[in-house]
Amino acid sequence: MGFNCGIVGLPNVGKSTLFNALTATASAQAANYPFCTIEPNVGRVAVPDPRLDKLAEIGKSQKTVPTSLEFVDIAGLVRGASRGEGLGNQFLANIREVDAIIHVLRCFEDDDITHVEGGVDPVRDAEIIETELMLADLESLEKRLPALQKRAKNRDAEATAQIAVAEPLIEALKEGRPARTAIPEGQEEAVRRLQLMTSKPVLYVCNVDEDSASTGNAFSQAVKAKAEAEGAAVVVVSAAIEAEVSQLADDERREFLEGLGLKDSGLDRVIAAGYGLLGLRTYFTVGPKETRAWTITAGTKAPQAAAVIHNDFERGFIACETVAYNDYVQYGGEAGAKEAGRLRIEGRDYVVQDGDVLLFRFNV
């Protein structure tokens, strides 16, 4: 089960620098000119989770295996991208493939780095990108509608249902609202299949100067106000600092961040926010060989959670031994939790909770 976040924004806002730091590689070329990223770069990063080490310590595991998230660095969009400006159509197609959007906004002044719009205004930049995405989504839906209407006239029930989903989305887009504001109740999966860019959840990342990394600045405050109005999330980072931090060993990293007045890296917060943006949850398996984190979506039931490990686990699912993370830690592991009556046997209808430590019983 793979989940990915596409990193988007105007050219020269720090997308590739952030991506390089996220993946701790130089696989994406960072340069001061538009379209230096022509093909989307993809990198998988570990999701930081201090619970993993604690469980491994209790379980005396030889190693830990964190869960991961995929980030896709997509080339800079420009005004007119929906009409093909700046190779826009190619890049818009890349955005359709991701599960969530991380929108990097330039929130710093620097005369040495050109801004394609002539000056720094992150709220304007966000609106430029969203307008292009909405125009492309509207065009996509309006192209599909005539064929659906023709089928609906012939009493095609599926086409009628698709029109009922599409029409409120079209209306919202015409009004200048993203598709995610008009998803009909219970139709989330149907909308997801439409691959509309503005139906995807969004995280704004404010790329600030080094001096503003711990406090933010007036630019990032403006973005926060916009995000609050939309119910979106915001993370403030300095991509320049994160690029340095990503190359340091753990001890040096902590010391470096503390010296800047930062409790954790911006990258950790971006990764955690991306994980939350997708509605993901983590459960754990603990054994002498390894303690491993597994990714599921919120609301996943036990058999489907088992399938993340291996399809046979779902096919032959019998039950799962379940201990909540806090109980596992408090009682020193599975044996202690069982003795304290905190180990439960759950069946097929059990909805796995974030932090559950599971042992699946199956027969194939």
Summary of the structure (lengths in Angstrom):
residues: 364
radius of gyration: 22.9
end to end distance: 21.8
largest distance: 69.2
contacts: 1177
relative contact order: 0.14
helix: 46%
strand: 20%
